[in-house]
Structure formats: structure tokens, C-alpha cells
Amino acid sequence: MEIQGEVAAGFEAVRDAFVRNFEVLGDRGAAVAVYRDGRKVVDLWAGPKDVEGGGAGEPWTAGTAQVVRSATKGVAAVVPLLLHQRGLLDLDAPVGAYWPEFKAGGKERALVRDLLAHRAAVPALDVPLTPAQAVDGLSGARAVAGQRAFWEPGSAHGYHAQTYSWLLSELVLRVTGASLGQWLAQEVTGPRGLEFWIGLPAGETGRVGRVGPVEPAEMAGGLRTRPRRNVSEAWADPSSLTRRAFAAITPLPDENAPEFRAAELPASAGVGTARGLAGVYAALLGDTQDGAGLFAPQTRRLAGTELSSGPDRVLVVNTRFGPGYMLHSPASPLLSAGSFGHPGRGGSLGFADPEAGVAFGYVTNAHAKSVTADPRAQSLLRAVRASL
């Protein structure tokens, strides 16, 4: 496997781990980028652009982007936290203060911080949306507003795998008058030239590879930290909250379809390069343009503040969430206890670690069955830790 890109002195272990991902862990096409104190220290890519490309396929290039599934959630969380930082969004206000239609079905007391930390109690829908409804910009918000709460909001948490898209999108729309993807592009990614989109512009479609499922390689070193049997049993039960949360869109949309990539689904449809994903997190800590991070010190602390912890009613394992971010835990290992970010089901991962000054992004076109601790991302993460 020919590896393209570069690593700074001292980070050669990350390149070695990246090579091993292809040789041992079954990666097809992938990229990884790491920033340290605003300086890019790792920028690597290899393999075919399309998961089924093989040796004869179009190669992955420096500008190749992929759908990153739930790693989108961490980028999307930048928007409400910046709105809060600017005094436009009160995390302790009821969601209904901004979105009156949400005050129904036992959700009247749900706070904005509950929505961001998967405590809003609507991880599933009694009537799933079709793929067309999921991306039409109207049906999703109406569905979650009218959905009855599955528990008392704020009293427990459960991963809002798909419904998070419509919850967060509508909240941002009510506060700003703009869509989340538009606001992100105007205020965060566009001014910095970051290659990440929630709502892929038509002019960028040519750079995006095709993703697809792959059979996972043998898991070495105890990397699969979730109790698979419990999750598998829950997934096998069509009535379980686990199954219903991930099937809020039925049938599941085609992630390679242009309409999916163009959709503003901040739970699952973000598209980006590894450099763009890591660059968003680097910008939060302090980018190379002016040294000042997008997040003020108190906002960085807020991003890593635990709002939910313990048994997750959807993922059937103990998880930790801050306001929009998954936090470091045995179920989702990041660099340290102060890290905040988000994995994507199947492999992708992006996060920031303020103490180490590290921003990390990994994207792949080969979606394995991992949810929170993909072995390829974890191998790269361990190499970053060893290089610091």
C-alpha cells in the first residue's frame, strides 16, 4: 500500500499505525490528520477513493472527502456552543422557549442542554420517516416536535442517533433564521477554508468517494470495548429502543446518493476530508491564522463538561456526553479525560484535546460494524498518544 502525505518529526508512529490499518485491520481507503498547537503534524492518505475501487479504482487524493456519519455530530455541536458563547442561546432555557411546537408529549421541561446531551427523551419515532421525508427540511422537525417523550426529559440519557439531526437543525433555525449547515459554512468552515460540509455543495461532489460496509478484521488487543452481546440482542429486537433509534429513517438512506450528501443532517450526513475534520477541532483550540481559538476558554471547558453519564438507554453501555460531544470513556476512548469529540459508526473519528493542544481527524470509506471504538481509529489514537 502506497502511503501519501507527510508526518512531522516525532510522529512517525502514526504513519506506522496507518500502514498497519491497511495491512492488518482491513482498511480500504482512508486518511488521517493531526494538528498540535495549531500546526499540522500528520496528513496522510492511501487506498482507493471508492470502497469497491480496489487496485484499478481512482486513487484517494489529498482532496478526497467521505461521509463521516455520526462524527458529523461533533462538528455540528460547534454551532450551538458558538451561539451560546455569543449570548444568543441559553443552555438552561426550555427548548420550547425557542421552538414552541416542541412543548408537547411530555417534553415541556426539556432544556437546551438536555437536547445537546441526548437527554431530550426522543431518540426514536413512533412513525419512522422515509428517506425523502428525512431530507425535506420540514418533516423531521414536525415529527420530533410531536413525538411523545420516552422518559422524563433530563432524567436519563439515550443516544439520539438519527433524531438529533432534526432536533439540532430546528433549534438553530429558530435561533438564527439560517440552517445549521449554512451557519457553519458562513461562520466556521468557509472563512478558514476547511473541507467539511453539512450539506455538500454541488460543486464539491466530484471529490467525494463511495462508502460501503466491510467485514471487520480480527480485533486485537481488546479494542472492542462495548459488550457486543447485549447490543446485538437489543438490535435483533425490532421493538427495542436501540433498533428504533437507528431506524428513525426507514429504510436507511443511500449514503452515496447525491440527495443524502446534500442534505443537512447534522447527525449523520457530514462530508469532509480528514484534514477538514481535524481542522475544525484545531480552530476551536487556536488555529494558525491568528492563534485565537473559535471557542473562548470557558466554552472549551463547557465542551468537555459532562452532562450525561452512565447507562445509555440506546447504546446499552455506559456513555458520557457533554453539550453535543461524546467524552472520553471506556466505551469511546479519546486522548485523555479532557478530550471532546465524536466517533462515526463504522470508523470515522474527530476530537480535540485542549490540554495537549491536539486536534485529530480520521475518515474512511470502509464502514465496519464498530460504533464507538473502531480499532483503526484507536490504533492511530494510541500512536498519537505515544508521539506526544
C-alpha positions in Angstrom: 0.0 0.0 0.0 1.5 3.3 -1.1 1.0 6.0 1.6 0.8 9.6 0.5 1.3 12.7 2.6 3.7 13.7 5.4 4.3 13.5 9.1 6.4 15.8 11.3 9.4 14.5 13.1 8.4 12.7 16.2 5.0 11.5 14.8 6.4 8.6 12.6 4.5 6.2 14.8 1.2 7.5 13.4 2.4 6.6 9.9 3.3 3.1 11.1 -0.1 2.7 12.6 -1.7 4.0 9.4 0.2 1.4 7.4 -0.9 -1.4 9.8 -4.5 -0.4 9.4 -4.3 -1.4 5.8 -2.1 -4.4 6.3 -3.8 -5.9 9.3 -7.0 -4.2 10.1 -8.6 -4.3 6.7 -8.8 -0.6 5.8 -9.6 0.2 2.1 -9.3 3.9 1.5 -8.6 6.3 4.4 -7.0 9.5 5.6 -5.8 10.8 9.0 -4.7 14.3 10.0 -3.4 15.7 13.3 -2.8 19.2 14.5 -0.6 20.1 17.5 -0.8 23.7 18.9 -2.3 24.8 15.5 0.5 23.2 13.4 -0.3 20.3 11.1 1.9 17.3 12.2 0.2 14.4 10.4 -1.5 14.5 7.0 -1.7 11.0 5.4 -4.0 9.2 2.9 -4.0 6.0 0.9 -6.1 3.5 -1.0 -8.9 3.9 -3.5 -11.3 6.8 -3.4 -14.3 4.4 -3.6 -14.6 1.4 -1.2 -15.1 -1.0 -4.0 -12.4 0.6 -6.2 -9.6 -1.9 -5.5 -6.3 -1.6 -7.3 -7.9 -0.4 -10.5 -10.0 2.3 -8.9 -9.5 6.0 -8.8 -6.9 6.7 -6.0 -7.6 8.7 -2.9 -6.0 12.1 -3.2 -5.2 15.0 -0.9 -8.7 16.4 -1.5 -10.8 13.2 -1.2 -13.7 13.6 1.1 -16.1 11.0 2.6 -19.4 10.8 4.5 -18.4 10.5 8.2 -21.7 9.5 9.7 -22.0 10.5 13.4 -18.6 12.2 13.5 -20.8 14.9 12.0 -22.4 15.5 15.4 -19.1 16.9 16.9 -18.8 19.4 14.1 -22.4 20.4 14.3 -22.0 21.0 18.1 -19.8 23.9 17.2 -22.8 25.9 16.1 -24.9 25.9 19.3 -21.9 26.4 21.5 -20.8 29.4 19.5 -24.4 30.7 19.7 -24.3 30.3 23.4 -20.9 32.0 23.6 -22.3 35.0 21.7 -25.3 35.2 24.1 -27.9 34.0 21.5 -28.7 30.6 23.1 -29.3 29.9 26.7 -28.5 26.2 27.5 -30.7 26.4 30.6 -33.7 27.6 28.8 -36.5 25.2 27.8 -36.3 24.1 24.2 -39.9 25.3 23.9 -38.7 28.9 24.5 -37.2 28.9 21.1 -39.4 26.2 19.5 -43.0 26.4 20.9 -44.2 23.4 19.0 -41.7 21.2 20.9 -43.7 21.7 24.1 -45.8 18.5 23.6 -45.9 14.9 24.6 -44.2 15.3 28.0 -41.3 17.4 26.6 -42.3 20.7 28.1 -39.5 20.7 30.6 -36.7 19.6 28.2 -33.9 22.1 28.3 -31.5 23.0 25.5 -28.7 21.3 27.4 -30.8 18.2 27.6 -31.2 18.3 23.8 -27.5 18.6 23.3 -26.6 15.8 25.7 -29.1 13.2 24.5 -31.4 13.7 27.4 -34.4 15.1 25.4 -36.1 11.7 25.5 -37.0 11.4 21.8 -34.3 9.1 20.4 -36.8 7.3 18.2 -40.1 8.0 16.3 -43.3 6.1 16.6 -43.7 6.5 12.9 -40.3 6.4 11.2 -39.6 8.9 8.3 -38.9 7.8 4.8 -35.6 8.9 3.3 -37.3 11.6 1.3 -39.0 13.0 4.4 -35.8 12.9 6.3 -34.1 15.4 4.0 -37.0 17.6 3.1 -36.3 20.1 5.9 -39.8 20.0 7.3 -41.0 16.5 8.2 -38.2 15.8 10.7 -38.8 18.8 12.9 -42.6 18.2 12.8 -42.0 14.5 13.8 -39.8 15.1 16.8 -41.9 18.1 18.0 -45.0 15.9 18.0 -43.3 12.8 19.4 -44.1 11.7 22.9 -41.2 11.5 25.3 -39.8 8.0 26.0 -38.8 9.1 29.6 -38.9 12.3 31.6 -36.5 14.6 29.8 -33.4 15.3 31.8 -33.8 12.3 34.0 -31.7 9.8 31.8 -29.9 9.7 28.5 -30.0 7.6 25.4 -28.2 8.2 22.2 -30.4 10.2 19.7 -28.7 8.6 16.7 -30.9 10.0 14.0 -33.4 12.3 15.6 -30.5 14.5 16.7 -30.5 15.8 13.1 -33.9 17.4 13.3 -33.7 18.5 17.0 -30.5 20.5 16.5 -31.3 21.7 13.0 -34.7 23.2 14.0 -33.2 24.7 17.2 -30.5 26.5 15.2 -33.0 27.6 12.6 -35.3 29.1 15.3 -32.4 31.0 16.9 -30.6 32.3 13.8 -33.1 32.1 10.9 -30.4 30.2 9.0 -29.9 26.5 8.5 -27.2 24.8 10.6 -25.1 23.9 7.5 -25.3 27.5 6.2 -24.4 29.0 9.5 -21.4 26.6 9.9 -20.2 27.4 6.4 -20.5 31.2 6.9 -19.1 31.4 10.4 -16.6 28.5 10.8 -15.5 26.4 7.8 -15.8 28.9 4.9 -13.6 31.7 6.3 -10.9 29.1 7.2 -11.1 27.1 4.0 -11.9 23.9 5.9 -13.0 21.0 3.8 -16.1 19.9 5.8 -19.8 20.4 4.9 -23.1 19.6 6.4 -25.0 19.9 3.2 -22.5 19.2 0.4 -22.4 21.9 -2.3 -23.0 20.7 -5.8 -19.6 21.9 -6.9 -17.8 19.6 -4.4 -19.5 16.3 -5.4 -16.6 15.1 -7.6 -14.2 14.9 -4.7 -16.4 12.5 -2.6 -15.8 8.8 -2.6 -18.2 6.0 -2.2 -18.6 4.4 1.2 -19.7 0.9 2.0 -19.8 -1.9 4.6 -16.9 -4.2 5.1 -16.4 -7.2 7.3 -14.3 -6.3 10.3 -10.8 -7.6 10.7 -9.9 -9.6 13.8 -10.0 -7.3 16.8 -6.6 -7.3 18.6 -5.7 -6.0 22.0 -9.1 -5.8 23.5 -10.1 -2.8 21.4 -13.8 -3.7 21.2 -14.8 -2.2 24.5 -18.6 -2.5 24.1 -20.4 -5.6 25.3 -21.4 -6.8 21.9 -23.8 -9.5 23.1 -26.0 -7.0 24.8 -26.1 -4.6 21.9 -26.6 -7.3 19.4 -29.5 -8.7 21.4 -31.1 -5.2 21.5 -30.5 -4.7 17.8 -32.1 -8.0 17.0 -35.3 -6.9 18.8 -37.4 -4.7 16.4 -39.2 -3.2 19.4 -36.1 -2.2 21.3 -35.1 1.4 21.7 -31.7 0.6 20.2 -33.2 -0.7 17.0 -35.9 2.1 16.8 -33.3 4.8 17.3 -31.1 3.8 14.4 -34.2 3.1 12.3 -35.8 6.5 12.7 -35.3 6.7 8.9 -36.7 3.6 7.3 -35.4 2.2 5.0 -31.9 3.6 5.7 -30.9 6.1 3.1 -28.3 5.5 0.5 -25.3 7.3 1.8 -23.8 7.5 -1.7 -26.8 9.2 -3.2 -26.4 12.9 -4.1 -29.5 13.9 -2.2 -28.2 12.4 1.0 -24.8 14.1 0.7 -26.5 17.4 0.0 -28.9 17.0 2.9 -28.3 19.0 6.1 -28.5 16.1 8.6 -26.1 17.0 11.4 -26.5 13.6 13.0 -25.1 11.6 10.1 -24.5 13.2 6.7 -21.5 15.4 7.1 -18.9 15.1 4.4 -15.2 16.0 4.8 -11.6 15.3 4.5 -9.6 14.1 7.5 -7.8 17.5 7.2 -11.1 19.3 7.3 -12.4 17.3 10.3 -9.2 17.8 12.3 -9.1 21.4 11.2 -12.5 22.2 12.7 -11.3 21.0 16.1 -7.9 22.8 15.6 -9.9 26.0 15.0 -11.7 25.5 18.3 -8.4 25.4 20.2 -6.5 28.0 18.2 -5.9 28.0 14.5 -2.8 29.0 12.6 -4.2 32.3 11.3 -4.3 34.4 14.5 -3.6 32.0 17.3 -7.0 32.6 18.9 -9.5 29.7 19.1 -13.1 30.0 18.0 -14.0 28.8 21.5 -13.3 31.1 24.3 -11.6 29.4 27.3 -15.0 29.0 29.1 -16.6 27.5 26.0 -13.7 25.0 25.6 -14.3 24.0 29.3 -18.0 23.7 28.6 -17.5 21.4 25.6 -15.7 18.9 27.8 -18.1 19.2 30.7 -20.0 16.0 31.5 -23.8 16.4 31.2 -24.7 12.8 30.8 -23.0 9.6 32.1 -23.9 6.1 33.0 -26.2 3.6 31.3 -27.2 4.7 27.8 -30.8 3.6 27.0 -30.0 3.2 23.3 -26.3 2.1 23.1 -26.8 -0.4 26.1 -23.4 0.6 27.6 -22.2 3.4 29.9 -21.5 6.5 27.9 -20.5 10.1 28.6 -21.7 13.2 26.8 -21.1 16.9 27.0 -23.1 19.5 25.1 -23.1 17.9 21.7 -19.8 15.9 22.2 -19.1 12.4 23.3 -16.5 12.5 26.0 -13.6 10.1 26.9 -14.8 6.8 28.4 -14.0 3.1 28.2 -16.8 2.9 25.6 -15.3 5.7 23.5 -11.6 6.2 24.3 -10.1 9.6 23.3 -6.8 11.1 24.1 -7.4 12.0 27.7 -10.2 12.8 30.2 -10.4 16.3 28.9 -10.9 15.4 25.2 -14.2 16.1 23.4 -15.3 14.9 20.0 -17.4 12.3 18.3 -16.9 8.9 16.5 -18.9 7.9 13.5 -20.4 4.4 13.3 -18.2 2.4 11.1 -14.9 4.1 11.8 -14.5 7.9 11.4 -13.4 9.9 14.5 -12.8 13.6 15.2 -11.9 15.2 18.5 -9.9 17.9 20.3 -7.8 17.7 23.5 -7.2 21.2 24.9 -4.6 20.1 27.4 -2.4 18.5 24.8 -3.3 21.1 22.1 -4.2 18.2 19.8 -6.9 18.0 17.1 -7.5 14.7 15.3 -9.4 13.6 12.3 -9.7 10.1 10.7 -12.1 9.3 7.8 -12.5 6.0 5.9 -14.7 4.7 3.1 -14.7 1.2 4.7 -17.5 1.2 7.2 -17.1 -1.7 9.7 -19.5 -2.7 12.4 -18.0 -0.6 15.1 -20.0 2.1 16.8 -17.8 3.9 19.4 -14.3 2.4 19.3 -13.2 1.4 15.9 -9.9 -0.5 16.0 -8.3 1.5 13.2 -9.1 4.9 14.8 -8.0 3.5 18.2 -4.7 2.3 16.7 -4.0 5.8 15.3 -5.0 7.3 18.6 -2.6 5.2 20.6 0.2 6.2 18.1 -0.6 9.9 18.6 -0.5 9.4 22.4 2.9 7.7 22.1 4.2 10.6 20.0 3.4 13.4 22.4 
